[in-house]
């Protein structure tokens, strides 16, 4: 359940920072509105607001004319002034934080800065709550993240300044994704290795449900504060998790708390009306092998593979979040576009569940990256040469781009985890996750680039950048070895030899060969 609201929080800033169509407020008309309500107002707009240099919009958004007192208005005696007040089109959204704080014109990049700070919070949250979860337990850390999330999510709805807003969004990003990460770990630790790929993909589906929920709340409420409250309020229900969610038996074993782990497993067996295997009661913790992150750069082979993996994580994140952030530049209905971009994730994940163990991780991931990349890059033709008549085709290509990005995001978790040698797998996955956050931090700036470049090309530019990056990363992925039905590398030396000869050509899987002894014993509890 938390994954649903995590999805909503991760994309909420698309609505909060939505910049409606706007122009300068007429200084001589106190009750000026963006909508033209009289011929007198239309006359004032025509003589006061300059025409825009961007042919896709009618009026200059940042300047107005003033004329010498007593003279007839004309371009010859007009002085162009930078405005400090604006009026906004309220047909799409009645009030966003961007319109309330006037984050337009020279301050327009402040919207991207806020989104970047949020995703930086996600990065910090992954690191901080990862340490807390390993030190103090999954349950306590999850509850702490939920409490912090509730406080900051309600607080941000009454932010009266930009500084307060971005500080609270940073905290929301950290607590929100920290909770999601812990939920993922708990979910994967509660199932056996043979079900982990499936469980990881299903968690992503709940994330997509959150995006659909956000689309609905945005459409019906159309006020950034009300949407924020609609997302924050259900989080209160998660306070009951303290009495529902048990601590992870695997974490308890790793901390030497054997009796507590067995007690929880007995409760699970009783609830499921199953018998607990006797050997499960005799599990003793054994230290898992570990290495340092720098080992991934200790040879040319590992260095190249690691950099390709990092590149793909960054680009997948850039593409996944960026395409959705760019929803306002696609034409058509803003809310319908967002809804369709959210809905396409379900077939993406379903396809991955079906194909990931059939055609292999490499082919599937590369295919998703190339499909999404070429689709997004192709929008340059529909936008530049088609205009409004081809807006549905532009949207369709963007949806295909999101399909590819969602599928690639799903597969990269499995693929990269299997490529990293066992001794550095945790370190490698942690570093990959951090690199992905960098892609997320760059996404709002690329999405905003379309507003900074005039003309039709500006509207196409973000998707072209996303597409080109995705194609490049997908092609680089061809240099990586396949991992399906291959004995996976355990040591650094194994990693150097993996995929380069016949040493790893048997069909032994990670479940059969490369789970630790402790995990092999716990696999038998899958029937509980």
KAKA-V799447 format. One line per field, one symbol per residue. phi: phi as a letter, one per 40 degrees, with the letter a starting at -180 (. if undefined). psi: psi as a letter, one per 30 degrees, with the letter a starting at -180 (. if undefined). burial: # if it has 16 or more other ideal C-beta (glycine too) atoms within 10 Angstrom, else .. A space follows every 10 residues. Layout:
phi=???
psi=???
burial=???
//
This chain:
phi=.dcccddccc bdccccccbc daacccccbc ccbcccbacc cccccccbcc ccccccbcbc cbbacbbdcg bccaccbcbc bccbbbbbcb ccacabcccc cfcbfcbccc ccdccccdcc cdcccdcccc cccccbhccc cccccccccc cccccccbcb accccccccc cddccccccc cccccdcccc bcdcbcdccc ccdcccdcdc cccccccccc cfbccccdcc ccdccccccc cdcbccccdc cccccgcccc ccdccccccc ccfbccdccc cbcbcbccca bbdcccbcac cccccccccd dccccdcdcc ccccccdccc ggcdccdccc cccccccccc ccdcccbbbh cccccccccc dccccccccc ccccbbgccb ddcccccccc ccdccccccc cccccccccc ddcbcccccc cccccccccc ccdcccccdc ccbcgccccc ddcccdcccc cccccccccc ccbcfbcccb bccdccccgb accbcccccc ccbbccdccc ccdccccc
psi=eefefeeeef gefeeegkjl kllkkjfgje hklekjflee eeeeeefekl kkfjfflelk ffllkllkkf kkklfegkkk kklfklkkkg fekekleeee ghilcfgeff eeeeeeeefe eeeeeeeefe eeefefleee eeeeeeeeee eeeeeffgkg leeeeeeeee eeeeeefeee eeeeeeeeff llefgeeeee eeeeeeeeee eeeeeeeeef egkeeeeeef eeeffeffff fefekllkee eeefggieee eeeeeeeeee eghlkkkeff fgkkkkkkkl alefffgfle eeeeeeeeee eeeeeeeeee eeeefgffgf lakeeeeeee feefeeeeee eeeefegefl eeeeeeeeee eeeeeefffe eeeefebffg eeeeeeeeee eeeeeeeeee eeeeeeefek lefgeeeeee eeeeeeeeee ffeeeeefff ffklaeeeff eeeeeeeeee eeeeeffffl lkfkgkklke leeeeefkgf agfhglgkle eeegkleeee efeffff.
burial=.######### ########## .#####.... .#.#...... #..##.#### .#.#....## #####..... .......#.. ..#..###.. .##.#####. #.###..#.# ########## ########## .##...###. ######.### #######.#. .#..###### ########## ########## ###.###..# #.######## #########. #####.#### ##..#..#.. #...###### #####.##.# ##..#..##. .....##..# ..#.#..... #...##.... .#..##.### ########## ########## #..##.#### ##.##..##. ##..###..# ########## ########## .##......# #..####### ########## ########## #########. ########## ########## #....#.### ########## #.##.##..# ..##.##### .#.###.##. ...#....## #..##..##. ###.#..#
//
